[in-house]
Every structure is written in C-alpha cells, then in structure tokens.
Amino acid sequence: MARVGLTTERLVRAGAELADEVGFEQVTVSELARRFDVKVASLYSHVKSSQDLKTRIALFALEELADLAADAIAGRAGKDALVAFGHVYRDYERGHPGRAAAARMRLDPETAAGSAGVRHAQMTRAILRGYDLTEPDATHAVRLLGSVFHGYASLESAGGFSHSAPDSEETWTRILDALDALLRNWPAEPTS
C-alpha cells in the first residue's frame, strides 16, 4: 500500500528539488526514499525506476520552463520577445540547475513529441516570425537560439565566465544584441 501523502506529483516535485540540490545525475529512487524516510519499495507504486523518475522530472522541468517562457513573451514581439525568452532560460539555469539539466535530457521520440518541448519550439518559432525567416532558415535559427541560450547558461552556471573581464552580464547583453542583429540580417542560402 502506498504511504499516505505520497503521490507521483509530490515525488516528482521533490525529485526536481533534489536535482537542484545535488545535480540531476545524482537523483535516484533510493535517495528520494531517504528524503521521505520511507522504504524504496514504497515509491515503486508511483515510479517504475530511477530512469522513470528522471524522465518525469525532465517532463516537469520542460513544462515549468515553458510556462515561464510563455508568461515572459506574452504581448511581446521582435527583440523584446527574444530578450525575454533568453532571460527565462538563463534565469532558470541559475535558479534551478538540476531542473535545467533535466530539461536537456534526451527523451525517446514518443515521449518528446508529447512533452512541453514542443511548446518551446513553437514559442521560438513565434518569436522568429518577427524576423521573417522562412524554412529551412527558421529551423536553423531555432537550433541556434536553443544552442546559445542553453550553452551560455550552462557555461555560466559552471563558472566558465567568472575568471575574466568583462562581466558575464555585459557579455549576455551583447549576445542578445548580436542575435537580434543576426536574425534581422540572416545570411542568404549559400550557393555552391
């Protein structure tokens, strides 16, 4: 019988908090059971395995991040939307490093297709409509923005920019300006 008060949602949220504390890779059903002071077996009525738990945390993080991004870009367009979107990803990495790592977890195709990752791509494409990009350039730009936002936030979170000038905040502002300029002046398709 499941312990009173333990639900899958509660375990996933606690797993996400644990990921922020100890790192996403360190999250296990055993560690979560210790947090709740229960036997590991009592959690298996809610999650199948540590991998299932991690997948659920990844889905939770993707949903949470998508909700934050949607709120941030609502009513914005062009550079304002781009900057707000970028700040959400950077702030999420700073405030929730374990969840941010979970959001980057590789999911199987079926799970990914049903996740909030689809919303992230849709929001990115919505922002890019303000820059008049057509396919395949819009897809290239979606990948560029994801790479820059996740990459910068990950490197900054790991301390990669803390040992030199200029300040990483100044660099971040310059990156957002550069992305806006690039998107407004996207290079033409190369001819062979």
C-alpha positions in Angstrom: 0.0 0.0 0.0 1.3 3.5 -0.8 2.2 5.7 2.1 -0.4 8.3 2.8 0.6 11.7 1.3 2.9 10.2 -1.2 1.8 10.9 -4.8 3.6 10.7 -8.1 3.3 14.5 -8.4 4.8 15.1 -4.9 7.7 12.7 -5.7 8.5 14.3 -9.0 8.5 17.8 -7.4 10.7 16.5 -4.6 12.9 14.9 -7.2 13.2 18.2 -9.1 14.2 19.9 -5.8 16.7 17.2 -5.1 18.2 17.6 -8.7 18.7 21.3 -7.9 20.5 20.5 -4.7 22.7 17.5 -5.7 22.6 17.5 -9.5 20.3 15.8 -11.9 22.6 12.8 -12.4 22.6 12.1 -8.7 18.8 11.7 -8.4 17.7 8.1 -7.6 14.6 6.5 -6.2 16.8 5.4 -3.2 17.9 9.0 -2.5 14.3 10.2 -2.7 13.1 7.4 -0.4 15.7 8.6 2.2 14.3 12.1 1.9 10.8 10.9 2.7 12.1 8.4 5.3 10.4 5.5 3.6 11.5 2.2 2.1 12.4 2.3 -1.6 9.7 -0.3 -2.3 7.0 2.1 -1.2 8.0 4.5 -4.0 7.7 1.9 -6.7 3.9 2.2 -6.7 4.4 5.8 -8.0 7.5 5.4 -10.2 8.9 2.4 -12.0 12.6 3.1 -11.7 15.2 5.9 -11.3 15.1 6.3 -15.1 11.3 6.7 -14.9 11.7 9.2 -12.1 14.3 11.2 -14.2 12.0 11.2 -17.2 9.2 12.5 -15.1 11.5 15.2 -13.7 12.5 16.1 -17.2 8.9 16.5 -18.3 8.1 18.5 -15.2 11.0 20.8 -15.9 10.1 21.3 -19.6 6.5 22.2 -18.6 7.7 24.6 -15.8 10.1 26.3 -18.2 7.5 26.5 -21.0 5.1 28.2 -18.6 7.7 30.7 -17.5 8.7 31.4 -21.1 5.1 31.8 -22.2 4.4 34.3 -19.5 7.6 36.2 -20.3 6.9 36.6 -24.0 3.2 37.3 -23.8 2.4 40.5 -25.6 6.0 41.0 -26.8 7.4 40.8 -30.3 10.8 41.1 -32.1 13.8 41.9 -29.9 11.7 42.3 -26.8 10.4 38.8 -27.1 13.8 37.4 -28.0 15.4 39.1 -24.9 12.6 38.0 -22.6 12.8 34.4 -23.9 16.6 34.3 -23.4 16.4 35.7 -19.9 13.9 32.9 -18.9 16.4 30.2 -19.9 19.3 31.9 -18.2 17.4 32.6 -15.0 16.1 29.0 -14.9 19.6 27.6 -15.2 20.7 30.0 -12.4 17.8 29.2 -10.1 17.3 25.6 -10.9 20.4 24.0 -12.3 19.2 20.4 -11.8 15.9 21.0 -13.4 17.6 22.8 -16.3 19.8 19.7 -16.8 16.7 17.6 -16.7 15.1 19.7 -19.4 18.0 18.8 -21.6 17.6 15.1 -21.0 17.3 13.0 -24.2 13.8 11.6 -24.4 12.5 8.9 -26.6 10.7 10.2 -29.7 7.2 9.4 -28.5 7.8 11.0 -25.0 9.4 14.0 -26.6 6.5 14.5 -29.0 4.1 14.6 -26.1 6.3 16.9 -23.9 6.3 20.6 -23.4 9.5 20.6 -25.6 7.0 21.1 -28.5 5.8 24.3 -26.8 9.4 25.5 -26.6 9.9 25.0 -30.3 6.5 26.7 -31.1 7.4 29.7 -28.9 10.8 30.0 -30.5 9.1 29.9 -34.0 6.6 32.5 -32.9 9.4 34.8 -31.9 11.2 34.2 -35.2 8.0 35.2 -37.2 9.0 38.8 -36.3 12.2 38.3 -38.2 10.6 37.0 -41.5 12.6 33.8 -41.7 11.4 31.0 -44.0 12.3 27.3 -44.0 14.8 25.9 -43.6 16.3 29.1 -42.1 13.7 29.2 -39.4 14.7 25.7 -38.2 18.4 26.7 -38.3 17.5 29.8 -36.2 15.5 27.7 -33.7 18.6 25.5 -33.2 20.9 28.5 -33.0 18.8 30.1 -30.2 18.5 26.9 -28.3 22.2 26.3 -28.5 23.1 29.8 -27.4 20.6 30.1 -24.6 21.3 26.6 -23.1 25.0 26.8 -23.9 25.7 30.2 -22.4 23.6 29.4 -19.3 25.3 26.1 -18.7 28.8 27.5 -19.1 28.0 30.5 -16.9 26.4 28.2 -14.3 29.6 26.1 -14.3 31.7 29.2 -13.6 33.1 29.4 -17.1 33.0 33.2 -17.3 33.8 34.1 -13.7 37.5 34.5 -14.1 37.8 37.2 -16.6 36.5 40.6 -17.7 34.1 41.8 -19.0 31.4 40.7 -16.6 29.2 37.9 -17.9 26.1 40.2 -17.7 27.7 42.6 -20.2 28.5 39.6 -22.5 24.9 38.3 -22.2 23.5 41.7 -23.2 25.9 41.8 -26.2 24.9 38.3 -27.2 21.2 39.2 -27.2 22.0 42.3 -29.3 24.1 40.2 -31.7 21.3 37.5 -32.0 18.8 40.2 -32.8 21.1 41.7 -35.5 21.8 38.3 -37.0 18.1 37.4 -37.1 17.3 40.7 -38.8 20.1 40.2 -41.3 20.0 36.4 -41.8 22.5 35.3 -44.4 21.2 34.1 -47.8 21.3 30.4 -48.6 24.8 29.7 -49.8 25.2 28.8 -53.5 27.5 26.1 -54.4 
